[in-house]
Amino acid sequence: MYTINLYPEFLAKRRAQRRQTTLTAVLTIVAGLQLAVIGSQILNSRMLDEQIAALDTEMPRLQSHIETETQVSPAMMLARDLLDIRRSRTDWAPTLASLGRTIDRPIFLVEVAGLSADKHNAPRLTISGEQSNASEQLKRINALMDRLRNDVAFLGNFQSVALGKVEGDRSSAFEIQCRSEEATR
């Protein structure tokens, strides 16, 4: 038996509707999956924040327990060593964020070199840079140093900010030495 389609426009409309329905369904599924992933990330972030807060509240109790423990065991000695390392470490994030906020437009950083504290040395930071305007060389460098000296986040690690060296040609190269309070004594 043969069939003859006398209405091809009807079939074309039907195919277009099916394509539209399929496309809508696929896009809806993709959007739903994206929302599920975003929701999962938000929940994971909140759970991690809660775990970090719980650990932060637990740390003082653990520190006091480690310090008051009289039993000498390898685990307790390791815990005391880790506690000493944690206390003496340099938290670079606030210092570098503060440095990024205090740099103004005509000054460009060439190198930022930091040295963490160890048994013999306090933390140090060397900031090397250039500025394009050699006529106002010392004025801009002094303004940068003043901003660093007045920034509370920067002063958390480095209380001494001093000019290391200045070189001048077309552009002015400079170096600023930052040291902690232990190093300045």
C-alpha positions, 0 to 999 in steps of 0.5 A: 500500500502506498501513501501520498503526502498531500500536505508537505507544509504540515510535515515541515511545521511538525518537524520544526516543532519537534526540533524546537521541543528537543532543543528546549528540553536539552537546554533545560537539562543543561541549565538544571545541571549547571544550577545543581553544580553551582548549588553543590559548590555553594554548599561545599563552600559553606561546609568548609567555612563551618569546618574552618570555624570549628578548627579555629575555635578548637586551636586555642584549647589544643595549644593550651593542652600541648603546652601544659602536657607533662608527658614527653612522647614523640607525638607530643614533641612533634606537636610542640614543634609544629606549634612553634613553627605555626607561631613563627611563620610569616603570613604573606597574604595580608602583606602582599595584598597591602603592597598591591593597594599602596602602589600608585600608577607611575611606580612599577614593581620589578621584583618582590623578594621575601625571606621567611623567618627561620631560627637565625633570621627574622622575616624580610621583604625587598621591594624593587621597582621603577618609576617613569618620572625621574624628576619626582623620584624621591617624592613618590618613593617616600610617599610609597614608604609612608603608605606602607608604614601607615598600613596596619596589614603591612605592619603586622609582619614588617615594622621597619620600612627603609630605602635601600638604594636609588638609581636614576637615568631616564627611569628611576630604579629603587629598592625598599627594605622591609624588616620585622621588629626582631630584625631591627633590634 
